[in-house]
Amino acid sequence: MGRIDDLANRYVSDWAQLSPTGATYVGIDGYDDQLDDMSPAGFAGRAELTQRTLAALDSTEPDSEHERVAWESMRERLGLQQAMYDAGVDTSQVSVTTSGLHELRSVFDLMPTNGEAAVANIAARLNRFSGALEDYKTTLREAADSGHVSARHQLLEVAKQCDIWVDPSGDNFFHGLAERLDATGAVEADLRRGAAAATAATAGFGQFLREELAPRGREKQAVGREHYELASQYFLGARVDLDETYAWGFAELARLEGEMRAVAARIAGSGASVDEAVAALDADPARTVQGKEAFRDWMQALADKTITELHGTHFDIPEQVRRIECCLAPTSDGAIYYTGPSEDFARPGRMWWAVPQGITDFSTWREVTTVFHEGAPGHHLQVAQTAVRAELLNRWQRLLCWVSGHGEGWALYAERLMDELGYLEDPGDKLGMLDSQAFRAARVIVDIGMHLELEIPRDNPFGFHPGERWTPELGWEFMRAHCRVPDENLRYELNRYLGWPAQAPSYKVGERIWLQAREEAKARHGAAFDLKEFHRQALDLGSLGLDPFRAALARL
């Protein structure tokens, strides 16, 4: 083990002590009864660790290619983490998807629940929850005093989430959690006391957002070019020309919709529209699953089958990675996401779906590609394989490094790859994949356009409000016209874009860079290029910024 690996491993140990919540997310044992210090001093302490590690990296030279990749990756990631903290983003960002509140709430989803010690840890965290939220309020107040505060709309939307989480007829999250656990005696009393305190604290936090922070919130949801450029670089790990990317989004969406019309004709007859093909698919009982538990089981069966078929043919999947668990999230905000395995793989990688209230029927043709995206060869293969590669990657690379453009780009690339490998020969499943791709292309246009308040091209291929400037209202109209997503889900999506600038485009832009990297590898290796070997080499680098990623591939 070299000096860079020693430094990286030491960083993980120090970070886990400063972020017990994060330790649970990545599966590091020993911190499940604690929560992060959410006060300004707590945020500053984690930033100081980042600064100290960056200084150590700058004075340490890598002594191998393996260490060079780790060195470049850490300097890029930690440098951008520090830049986001210095810009006031870390201490002020509250959106429907990400905030200190969301991190504190969702960590309970990943905690072990079997045995008295596990239940006692949950009880301890529940009883610390209100104190952590009080500290977080102080952080948000100080950030607002410094001129850093989220948009009023986002603050009010998160207040609504708080209402749903604690509503006995809604998610009833904390009391529901306590009721599901097997506890007796003092532990049971501690658990129920903690659930009541966390419920009250969450309701109080919603009131704080409405009455104190929202009046100070930004009127505009658009963040402007300076903020957006930093956020884009953070989520991609690469600098891109935002104006060129915005124009590319229109061309890519038009291309995908052309493909969709061709597939629609195969489904519903010559000249059929995409909507007519969708109606035909939705009317097919063989393509519908009723009940969210049955849908979870359908996802599990497809994920297991896919892993079995891919292993030994297109990928060599490590034994620990051949297990995935499909789960229904205990909330109902519509999010679909993946969580990686614990460090020892006792907790497997998991695919989650937070099913919106009222949705009981599920169209499988839409979600085959989702299973490929979240499972294999998407997030599960990528993330869990990285966790296995202790002989190639240090602990920071395996546990802490996540770059949205690299990871989400790979998962979207994986959807397209499955089409190339013949897994989407069914025209309904193929339409589902293309619709997913078009959805992500539309997000590139809307996210960049809304946050930079760009002019809609006068010659745009859809004739959509030419020459006008983007607003959230036009973003909603455009997404509804170009996506086949239920309004409940789409409303959450649009709120997500507005509150988490530059994250949503990282999927499609990340896929674009993955495809460019593959073409560059083909050009370098010529007739010797092997797709399976390319995937192995690329995934063995772990998650890293897309600029360091392409540089590392070029050296192979």
C-alpha positions as CSV (number, residue, x, y, z in Angstrom):
1,M,0.0,0.0,0.0
2,G,1.4,3.4,-1.0
3,R,1.3,6.8,0.5
4,I,-1.8,7.9,-1.4
5,D,-3.7,4.8,-0.2
6,D,-2.6,5.4,3.4
7,L,-3.8,9.0,3.2
8,A,-7.1,8.0,1.6
9,N,-7.8,5.3,4.2
10,R,-6.9,7.7,7.1
11,Y,-9.4,10.2,5.6
12,V,-12.2,7.6,5.7
13,S,-11.5,6.8,9.3
14,D,-11.5,10.5,10.3
15,W,-14.6,11.2,8.1
16,A,-16.6,8.4,9.7
17,Q,-16.1,9.9,13.1
18,L,-17.3,13.3,11.8
19,S,-20.2,11.8,9.9
20,P,-21.8,8.9,11.7
21,T,-24.8,9.2,9.4
22,G,-22.6,8.9,6.4
23,A,-20.8,5.9,7.9
24,T,-24.2,4.1,8.1
25,Y,-24.9,5.0,4.4
26,V,-21.7,3.4,3.3
27,G,-21.8,0.5,5.7
28,I,-19.1,1.3,8.2
29,D,-19.8,-0.4,11.5
30,G,-19.7,1.3,14.9
31,Y,-21.6,4.6,14.5
32,D,-25.2,3.5,14.2
33,D,-26.3,5.1,17.5
34,Q,-25.0,8.6,16.6
35,L,-25.9,11.4,14.2
36,D,-23.8,14.1,12.5
37,D,-23.2,17.4,14.2
38,M,-25.5,19.5,12.1
39,S,-24.4,22.8,13.7
40,P,-22.2,25.3,11.9
41,A,-19.2,24.0,13.8
42,G,-20.0,20.5,12.6
43,F,-20.1,21.5,8.9
44,A,-16.8,23.5,9.5
45,G,-15.2,20.5,11.1
46,R,-15.9,18.3,8.1
47,A,-14.7,21.0,5.7
48,E,-11.5,21.3,7.8
49,L,-10.8,17.6,7.2
50,T,-11.3,18.2,3.5
51,Q,-8.8,21.1,3.5
52,R,-6.3,19.2,5.5
53,T,-6.5,16.2,3.2
54,L,-6.1,18.4,0.1
55,A,-3.0,19.9,1.6
56,A,-1.5,16.5,2.2
57,L,-2.4,15.3,-1.3
58,D,-0.6,18.4,-2.8
59,S,2.6,17.4,-1.0
60,T,2.4,13.7,-1.9
61,E,3.4,12.3,-5.3
62,P,1.8,9.1,-6.6
63,D,4.3,6.3,-7.2
64,S,2.3,4.1,-9.5
65,E,-0.5,4.3,-12.1
66,H,-2.9,2.9,-9.5
67,E,-2.0,5.7,-7.1
68,R,-2.1,8.3,-9.8
69,V,-5.8,7.5,-10.5
70,A,-6.6,7.7,-6.8
71,W,-4.6,10.9,-6.4
72,E,-6.3,12.6,-9.4
73,S,-9.7,11.4,-8.2
74,M,-9.3,12.6,-4.6
75,R,-7.9,16.0,-5.6
76,E,-10.8,16.6,-8.0
77,R,-13.6,15.4,-5.7
78,L,-12.3,17.0,-2.5
79,G,-11.5,20.2,-4.3
80,L,-15.0,20.5,-5.5
81,Q,-16.5,19.5,-2.2
82,Q,-14.5,22.4,-0.7
83,A,-15.7,24.8,-3.4
84,M,-19.3,23.9,-2.7
85,Y,-18.8,24.5,1.0
86,D,-17.0,27.8,0.4
87,A,-19.9,28.9,-1.9
88,G,-22.4,28.3,0.9
89,V,-24.2,25.5,-0.9
90,D,-23.6,22.7,1.7
91,T,-24.9,24.8,4.6
92,S,-27.9,26.3,2.8
93,Q,-29.3,23.9,0.2
94,V,-32.8,22.7,1.1
95,S,-34.7,20.9,-1.7
96,V,-37.3,18.2,-2.1
97,T,-34.4,15.7,-2.7
98,T,-31.5,16.8,-0.7
99,S,-30.8,18.5,2.6
100,G,-29.6,17.8,6.1
101,L,-33.1,16.8,7.0
102,H,-33.3,14.3,4.2
103,E,-30.0,12.7,5.2
104,L,-31.1,12.4,8.8
105,R,-34.5,10.9,7.9
106,S,-33.4,8.5,5.3
107,V,-30.5,6.9,7.2
108,F,-33.1,4.9,9.2
109,D,-34.0,3.1,6.0
110,L,-30.5,1.5,5.9
111,M,-30.1,0.6,9.6
112,P,-30.0,-3.1,10.7
113,T,-33.3,-3.9,12.5
114,N,-32.7,-7.5,13.8
115,G,-31.7,-8.0,17.4
116,E,-31.8,-5.9,20.6
117,A,-28.6,-4.0,19.8
118,A,-29.8,-2.9,16.4
119,V,-33.1,-1.7,17.8
120,A,-31.3,0.1,20.6
121,N,-29.2,1.9,18.0
122,I,-32.4,3.1,16.2
123,A,-33.9,4.2,19.5
124,A,-30.7,6.2,20.3
125,R,-30.8,7.9,16.9
126,L,-34.4,8.7,17.2
127,N,-33.8,10.4,20.6
128,R,-30.9,12.4,19.1
129,F,-33.0,13.5,16.1
130,S,-34.6,16.6,17.6
131,G,-31.2,17.9,18.8
132,A,-29.7,17.4,15.3
133,L,-32.6,19.3,13.7
134,E,-32.2,22.2,16.2
135,D,-28.5,22.4,15.3
136,Y,-29.4,22.3,11.6
137,K,-31.9,25.2,12.1
138,T,-28.9,27.2,13.5
139,T,-26.8,26.4,10.4
140,L,-29.6,27.4,8.1
141,R,-30.2,30.7,10.0
142,E,-26.4,31.6,9.8
143,A,-26.3,30.7,6.2
144,A,-29.2,32.9,5.5
145,D,-27.6,35.7,7.4
146,S,-24.6,35.4,5.0
147,G,-26.9,35.6,2.0
148,H,-27.1,31.9,1.3
149,V,-30.7,30.6,1.3
150,S,-32.7,28.3,-0.9
151,A,-35.7,29.3,-3.0
152,R,-38.9,30.0,-1.1
153,H,-40.8,27.5,-3.3
154,Q,-38.4,24.7,-2.3
155,L,-38.6,25.5,1.4
156,L,-42.4,25.3,1.3
157,E,-42.3,22.1,-0.7
158,V,-40.0,20.5,1.9
159,A,-42.4,21.7,4.6
160,K,-45.1,19.7,2.9
161,Q,-42.9,16.7,2.9
162,C,-42.5,17.1,6.6
163,D,-46.3,17.1,6.9
164,I,-46.6,13.8,5.0
165,W,-43.8,12.1,6.9
166,V,-45.5,12.7,10.2
167,D,-49.1,12.4,9.2
168,P,-50.8,9.3,10.8
169,S,-52.8,8.9,7.5
170,G,-49.7,9.6,5.4
171,D,-46.2,8.0,5.8
172,N,-46.3,8.2,9.6
173,F,-42.6,7.4,9.3
174,F,-41.2,7.5,12.8
175,H,-44.1,5.8,14.6
176,G,-44.4,3.3,11.8
177,L,-40.7,2.5,12.1
178,A,-41.1,1.9,15.9
179,E,-44.1,-0.3,15.4
180,R,-42.3,-2.6,13.0
181,L,-39.5,-3.3,15.3
182,D,-39.4,-6.1,17.9
183,A,-38.6,-4.5,21.2
184,T,-39.5,-5.0,24.9
185,G,-38.9,-3.3,28.2
186,A,-36.7,-0.3,28.5
187,V,-35.6,-0.5,24.8
188,E,-39.3,-0.4,23.7
189,A,-40.0,2.6,25.9
190,D,-36.9,4.4,24.6
191,L,-37.9,3.6,21.0
192,R,-41.4,4.9,21.4
193,R,-40.2,8.0,23.2
194,G,-37.7,8.6,20.4
195,A,-40.3,8.1,17.7
196,A,-42.6,10.7,19.4
197,A,-39.7,13.2,19.8
198,A,-38.6,12.8,16.1
199,T,-42.2,13.2,14.9
200,A,-42.6,16.4,16.9
201,A,-39.2,17.7,15.7
202,T,-40.0,17.0,12.1
203,A,-43.4,18.7,12.3
204,G,-41.6,21.6,14.1
205,F,-39.0,21.8,11.3
206,G,-41.7,22.1,8.7
207,Q,-43.2,25.0,10.7
208,F,-39.7,26.5,10.9
209,L,-39.4,26.3,7.1
210,R,-42.8,27.9,6.5
211,E,-42.7,30.6,9.1
212,E,-39.1,31.6,9.5
213,L,-36.9,30.5,6.6
214,A,-39.4,30.7,3.7
215,P,-40.0,34.5,4.1
216,R,-36.2,34.9,3.7
217,G,-36.0,32.5,0.7
218,R,-35.2,33.5,-2.8
219,E,-38.1,34.6,-4.9
220,K,-36.5,33.1,-8.1
221,Q,-35.7,29.4,-8.3
222,A,-33.1,30.0,-11.1
223,V,-29.6,30.0,-9.6
224,G,-27.8,31.8,-12.4
225,R,-24.7,30.9,-14.4
226,E,-22.0,31.2,-11.8
227,H,-23.7,28.8,-9.3
228,Y,-24.8,26.5,-12.1
229,E,-21.3,26.2,-13.6
230,L,-19.9,25.1,-10.2
231,A,-22.7,22.7,-9.6
232,S,-22.4,21.2,-13.1
233,Q,-18.7,20.6,-12.6
234,Y,-19.4,19.1,-9.2
235,F,-22.0,16.6,-10.6
236,L,-20.1,15.7,-13.7
237,G,-16.5,15.8,-12.6
238,A,-15.9,17.6,-15.9
239,R,-16.2,21.0,-17.4
240,V,-18.6,21.2,-20.3
241,D,-19.8,24.1,-22.5
242,L,-23.3,24.7,-21.1
243,D,-24.6,26.5,-24.2
244,E,-23.4,23.7,-26.5
245,T,-24.8,21.1,-24.1
246,Y,-28.2,22.9,-24.1
247,A,-28.3,23.0,-27.9
248,W,-27.3,19.3,-28.0
249,G,-30.2,18.5,-25.7
250,F,-32.7,19.7,-28.3
251,A,-31.0,17.6,-31.1
252,E,-30.8,14.5,-28.9
253,L,-34.4,14.7,-27.8
254,A,-35.5,15.1,-31.4
255,R,-33.4,12.1,-32.4
256,L,-34.9,9.9,-29.7
257,E,-38.5,10.9,-30.4
258,G,-37.9,10.0,-34.1
259,E,-36.8,6.5,-32.9
260,M,-39.9,6.3,-30.7
261,R,-42.2,7.0,-33.6
262,A,-40.6,4.1,-35.5
263,V,-41.1,1.7,-32.6
264,A,-44.7,3.0,-32.1
265,A,-45.5,1.9,-35.6
266,R,-44.3,-1.7,-34.8
267,I,-46.6,-1.7,-31.7
268,A,-49.8,0.0,-33.0
269,G,-49.5,-0.1,-36.8
270,S,-48.2,2.2,-39.5
271,G,-48.7,5.8,-38.8
272,A,-49.5,5.3,-35.1
273,S,-48.4,8.0,-32.8
274,V,-46.3,7.3,-29.7
275,D,-49.3,8.1,-27.5
276,E,-51.4,5.5,-29.4
277,A,-48.6,2.9,-28.9
278,V,-48.5,3.8,-25.2
279,A,-52.3,3.4,-24.9
280,A,-52.0,-0.1,-26.5
281,L,-49.3,-1.2,-24.2
282,D,-51.1,0.1,-21.1
283,A,-54.3,-1.7,-22.2
284,D,-52.4,-5.0,-22.3
285,P,-53.0,-6.9,-19.1
286,A,-49.9,-9.0,-19.6
287,R,-47.9,-5.8,-19.2
288,T,-49.5,-4.6,-16.0
289,V,-48.8,-5.6,-12.4
290,Q,-51.3,-4.8,-9.7
291,G,-50.2,-3.9,-6.2
292,K,-46.8,-2.5,-5.1
293,E,-45.7,-5.7,-3.4
294,A,-46.3,-7.7,-6.5
295,F,-44.5,-5.1,-8.5
296,R,-41.5,-5.3,-6.1
297,D,-41.5,-9.1,-6.7
298,W,-41.5,-8.6,-10.4
299,M,-38.5,-6.2,-10.2
300,Q,-36.7,-8.7,-8.0
301,A,-37.3,-11.6,-10.4
302,L,-36.1,-9.6,-13.4
303,A,-33.0,-8.2,-11.5
304,D,-32.0,-11.8,-10.5
305,K,-32.5,-13.2,-14.0
306,T,-30.5,-10.4,-15.5
307,I,-27.5,-10.8,-13.2
308,T,-27.5,-14.6,-13.9
309,E,-27.5,-14.1,-17.6
310,L,-24.9,-11.3,-17.7
311,H,-22.4,-13.1,-15.5
312,G,-19.8,-15.0,-17.5
313,T,-21.0,-13.7,-20.8
314,H,-20.8,-9.9,-21.0
315,F,-19.4,-9.3,-17.5
316,D,-17.6,-11.3,-14.9
317,I,-19.7,-10.4,-11.8
318,P,-18.1,-11.1,-8.4
319,E,-20.0,-13.5,-6.2
320,Q,-20.9,-10.8,-3.6
321,V,-22.5,-8.7,-6.3
322,R,-24.8,-11.5,-7.6
323,R,-27.2,-10.6,-4.8
324,I,-29.5,-7.5,-5.0
325,E,-32.6,-6.7,-2.9
326,C,-35.6,-4.8,-4.4
327,C,-37.4,-2.8,-1.7
328,L,-40.4,-0.5,-1.3
329,A,-39.3,2.7,0.4
330,P,-41.2,3.8,3.6
331,T,-42.0,7.2,2.0
332,S,-44.1,8.1,-0.9
333,D,-42.4,11.0,-2.8
334,G,-42.0,9.0,-6.1
335,A,-38.2,8.7,-6.0
336,I,-36.5,5.6,-7.4
337,Y,-32.9,5.0,-6.2
338,Y,-30.2,2.6,-5.4
339,T,-28.2,2.2,-2.2
340,G,-24.9,0.3,-2.2
341,P,-24.0,-2.6,0.0
342,S,-22.3,-2.3,3.4
343,E,-18.6,-2.7,3.6
344,D,-18.9,-6.4,4.6
345,F,-21.8,-7.1,2.2
346,A,-24.0,-8.1,5.1
347,R,-26.4,-5.5,3.8
348,P,-26.7,-6.1,0.0
349,G,-27.1,-3.5,-2.7
350,R,-30.7,-2.4,-2.8
351,M,-33.1,-0.9,-5.4
352,W,-35.7,1.3,-3.8
353,W,-39.1,2.7,-5.0
354,A,-40.9,5.3,-3.0
355,V,-44.4,4.7,-4.5
356,P,-46.6,7.8,-4.5
357,Q,-49.8,7.4,-2.6
358,G,-52.7,6.2,-4.7
359,I,-50.6,4.4,-7.4
360,T,-51.5,0.7,-7.4
361,D,-51.0,-0.4,-11.1
362,F,-47.6,-0.6,-12.7
363,S,-46.7,-0.9,-16.4
364,T,-43.8,-3.4,-16.8
365,W,-43.0,-2.1,-20.3
366,R,-41.9,1.2,-18.7
367,E,-39.8,-0.3,-16.0
368,V,-37.7,-3.1,-17.6
369,T,-35.1,-0.4,-18.4
370,T,-35.4,1.0,-14.8
371,V,-34.4,-2.4,-13.5
372,F,-31.4,-2.4,-15.8
373,H,-30.5,1.1,-14.7
374,E,-30.8,0.5,-11.0
375,G,-29.7,-3.1,-11.0
376,A,-27.3,-4.8,-13.4
377,P,-25.6,-3.8,-15.5
378,G,-26.3,-0.3,-14.0
379,H,-25.8,1.0,-10.5
380,H,-25.7,-2.3,-8.7
381,L,-23.0,-3.8,-10.9
382,Q,-21.0,-0.6,-10.9
383,V,-21.2,0.3,-7.2
384,A,-21.1,-3.1,-5.7
385,Q,-18.2,-4.2,-7.9
386,T,-16.3,-1.1,-6.8
387,A,-16.9,-2.2,-3.1
388,V,-15.4,-5.6,-3.9
389,R,-12.2,-4.4,-5.5
390,A,-10.0,-4.0,-2.4
391,E,-7.0,-5.2,-4.3
392,L,-7.3,-2.4,-6.8
393,L,-9.0,0.5,-5.0
394,N,-8.4,2.1,-1.6
395,R,-11.1,2.5,1.0
396,W,-12.0,6.1,0.0
397,Q,-12.4,5.0,-3.7
398,R,-14.6,2.0,-2.6
399,L,-16.8,3.7,-0.1
400,L,-16.9,7.4,-0.4
401,C,-16.2,8.5,-4.0
402,W,-19.4,9.0,-6.0
403,V,-19.7,11.2,-9.0
404,S,-23.2,11.6,-10.4
405,G,-22.1,12.1,-14.0
406,H,-19.9,9.0,-13.9
407,G,-22.4,6.8,-12.0
408,E,-25.7,8.0,-13.5
409,G,-24.0,8.3,-16.9
410,W,-23.0,4.6,-16.6
411,A,-26.5,3.5,-15.6
412,L,-28.0,5.3,-18.6
413,Y,-25.3,3.9,-20.8
414,A,-26.2,0.5,-19.3
415,E,-29.8,0.9,-20.5
416,R,-28.6,1.5,-24.1
417,L,-26.1,-1.3,-23.8
418,M,-28.8,-3.8,-22.9
419,D,-30.5,-2.8,-26.2
420,E,-27.2,-3.4,-28.0
421,L,-26.9,-6.8,-26.3
422,G,-30.4,-7.9,-27.5
423,Y,-32.3,-7.5,-24.3
424,L,-34.9,-5.1,-25.6
425,E,-36.2,-6.9,-28.7
426,D,-39.7,-6.6,-27.4
427,P,-41.0,-3.3,-28.9
428,G,-42.8,-2.4,-25.7
429,D,-39.6,-2.7,-23.6
430,K,-37.7,-0.8,-26.3
431,L,-40.2,2.0,-26.2
432,G,-39.8,2.1,-22.5
433,M,-36.1,2.5,-22.8
434,L,-36.4,5.2,-25.5
435,D,-38.9,7.1,-23.4
436,S,-36.6,6.9,-20.4
437,Q,-33.8,8.3,-22.6
438,A,-36.0,11.0,-24.0
439,F,-37.0,12.0,-20.4
440,R,-33.4,12.5,-19.5
441,A,-32.7,14.5,-22.7
442,A,-35.6,16.8,-21.9
443,R,-34.2,17.3,-18.5
444,V,-30.9,18.6,-20.0
445,I,-32.9,21.3,-21.9
446,V,-35.2,22.3,-19.0
447,D,-32.6,22.2,-16.2
448,I,-30.0,24.3,-18.0
449,G,-32.7,26.5,-19.6
450,M,-34.6,27.3,-16.4
451,H,-31.5,27.9,-14.2
452,L,-29.7,30.1,-16.7
453,E,-33.0,31.6,-17.9
454,L,-31.9,31.1,-21.5
455,E,-33.9,31.9,-24.6
456,I,-35.7,29.0,-26.2
457,P,-34.2,28.7,-29.7
458,R,-36.3,30.3,-32.4
459,D,-35.7,27.3,-34.6
460,N,-36.1,24.6,-32.0
461,P,-37.4,21.3,-33.6
462,F,-40.6,21.3,-31.5
463,G,-41.9,24.8,-32.3
464,F,-42.0,25.3,-28.5
465,H,-42.4,29.0,-27.5
466,P,-39.6,30.2,-29.8
467,G,-37.7,33.2,-28.6
468,E,-39.2,33.1,-25.1
469,R,-37.1,32.7,-21.9
470,W,-37.5,29.7,-19.7
471,T,-39.6,29.8,-16.5
472,P,-40.7,27.0,-14.2
473,E,-44.1,27.2,-15.8
474,L,-42.6,26.6,-19.3
475,G,-40.5,23.9,-17.9
476,W,-43.6,22.1,-16.6
477,E,-45.4,22.6,-20.0
478,F,-42.3,21.2,-21.9
479,M,-41.9,18.2,-19.7
480,R,-45.6,17.3,-19.9
481,A,-45.4,17.5,-23.7
482,H,-42.3,15.3,-24.0
483,C,-42.6,12.8,-21.1
484,R,-45.1,10.0,-20.3
485,V,-44.7,10.3,-16.5
486,P,-47.8,10.6,-14.2
487,D,-48.3,14.1,-13.0
488,E,-47.6,13.1,-9.4
489,N,-44.2,11.9,-10.3
490,L,-43.5,14.7,-12.8
491,R,-44.3,17.4,-10.3
492,Y,-41.7,16.0,-7.9
493,E,-39.2,15.8,-10.8
494,L,-39.6,19.4,-11.7
495,N,-39.3,20.5,-8.1
496,R,-36.2,18.3,-7.9
497,Y,-34.6,20.1,-10.9
498,L,-35.3,23.5,-9.5
499,G,-33.9,22.7,-6.1
500,W,-30.9,20.6,-7.1
501,P,-29.4,22.5,-10.1
502,A,-27.2,20.6,-12.6
503,Q,-27.9,17.1,-11.1
504,A,-30.6,16.0,-13.5
505,P,-28.5,16.7,-16.7
506,S,-25.6,14.6,-15.3
507,Y,-27.4,11.4,-16.4
508,K,-27.6,12.2,-20.1
509,V,-24.5,14.3,-20.3
510,G,-22.7,11.6,-18.3
511,E,-23.9,8.9,-20.8
512,R,-22.7,11.1,-23.6
513,I,-19.2,11.2,-22.1
514,W,-19.2,7.5,-21.5
515,L,-20.0,6.9,-25.2
516,Q,-17.3,9.3,-26.2
517,A,-14.8,7.4,-24.0
518,R,-15.8,4.2,-25.6
519,E,-15.3,5.6,-29.1
520,E,-11.9,7.0,-28.0
521,A,-10.9,3.5,-26.7
522,K,-12.0,1.9,-30.0
523,A,-9.9,4.4,-31.9
524,R,-6.8,3.7,-29.7
525,H,-7.1,-0.1,-29.9
526,G,-8.5,-0.6,-33.4
527,A,-9.2,-4.2,-34.2
528,A,-8.0,-5.3,-30.8
529,F,-10.8,-3.4,-29.0
530,D,-12.9,-5.8,-26.8
531,L,-16.1,-4.5,-25.3
532,K,-16.1,-6.7,-22.3
533,E,-12.5,-5.8,-21.5
534,F,-13.3,-2.1,-22.0
535,H,-16.1,-2.4,-19.4
536,R,-13.8,-4.3,-17.0
537,Q,-11.0,-1.7,-17.2
538,A,-13.4,1.2,-16.9
539,L,-15.3,-0.2,-13.9
540,D,-12.1,-1.2,-12.2
541,L,-11.2,2.5,-12.0
542,G,-14.0,3.0,-9.5
543,S,-16.2,6.1,-9.5
544,L,-14.3,9.3,-10.4
545,G,-14.9,12.6,-12.1
546,L,-15.4,12.2,-15.9
547,D,-12.3,14.4,-16.8
548,P,-10.0,12.2,-14.6
549,F,-11.8,9.1,-15.9
550,R,-11.1,9.9,-19.6
551,A,-7.5,10.7,-18.7
552,A,-7.0,7.4,-16.9
553,L,-8.6,5.4,-19.7
554,A,-6.2,7.1,-22.2
555,R,-3.2,5.8,-20.2
556,L,-4.4,2.2,-20.3
